[in-house]
């Protein structure tokens, strides 16, 4: 069909086909941004690809087709602009140092080696360590993997702030207008078994420092700090996370986890923002898609609409760590507000609506990145339209005690992130039909 783009937003793209009846549209909603505004104020598709770029001295590659922009040097340097169109505001990290324990201890230059580059990643690695930076729609992720005990467990990066201040909780604030433009999240770490490992982060003397305490951890150990644009991600729009039962995971948030999962002891929470569709529109159909993110298990995954008593849950900004105010198994808002019914939002009719809105199955041996899909109850989805809606998100329950991992909003592959495709008909009105929000036709034929 000759689909034509008629509207774009950060998390949706609206299309229609000339062959369809008047006022019929299709919008694809994503949890992560699908579009960004360019320098002229026009919406463009997000492209997280890192390309060769020598336009700024000292840097050799860049990615600037999302809400933020980032530049990379050949020796581990990075310059990150939380607002891509504000070149006078950025955070720059220089070449790192490592702590040499011999001789009483001292900081030594760490010459990263083994440079490789993927479509949206830059990495350095040897037999002892792997340092990788991933560019994605909401910021940049630094992953430091200690492959063996010989890898440095204490490292630091010189940090330069231009046009920004860094607050004690990791908030980045614009000096010019006091807007909160980003965040450096609290790092988390886990070992080869997925068990948490102690890690601390500090900002002193112009350096941001990471210290890992391996203890009895099983190598490799992965450390995961993240720079995110916006304050803690998009709290009131699209979001996803998981909650997990089991000491000490009962109180852990997984807001920036790239492969959230479900099982009888884990639940996947996800929410799309459909407020751009007028509340008077009719939902003709809605299809939810999500991709296999790991070893698949034989299970039925049932989708429910979260009940109003659990409205307002946020995504969180950490991976396998506690965070005040963020959701986990025991709390809707850690250490403050409990789930409406019971831990793990487990009570039908109170934590989630009793009637399911869809379901899909997975099977052992499913291919990596396989897409799962289910039609959602159209009448329920219609209740998510407009500014005043009854959309509190979805919770996915599994029939299996084994964990099924999925590709979440922070996954490196844009096309593999969760999506919701909604077909709908606008109400009849005087004058020409308009796409969501009353915008005029601005797109191009696809």
RAQUI-V777466 format. One record per helix or strand of 2 or more residues. SS is the DSSP state (@ for helix, = for strand). FROM is the first residue (numbers start at 0). TO is the last residue. If there is no record, write none. Layout:
[[SS/FROM/TO] [SS/FROM/TO]]
This chain:
[[=/2/8] [=/11/16] [=/23/29] [=/34/36] [=/42/44] [=/50/51] [=/60/62] [=/68/71] [=/77/80] [=/89/99] [@/101/103] [=/105/108] [=/115/116] [=/120/124] [=/128/135] [=/138/145] [=/153/161] [=/163/165] [=/170/173] [=/179/183] [=/187/189] [=/197/203] [=/206/212] [=/220/228] [=/238/243] [@/248/250] [=/260/262] [=/265/270] [=/281/291] [=/298/305] [@/307/309] [=/330/332] [=/336/337] [=/357/361] [=/370/374] [@/377/381] [=/393/397] [=/403/405] [@/413/415] [=/418/424] [@/435/437]]
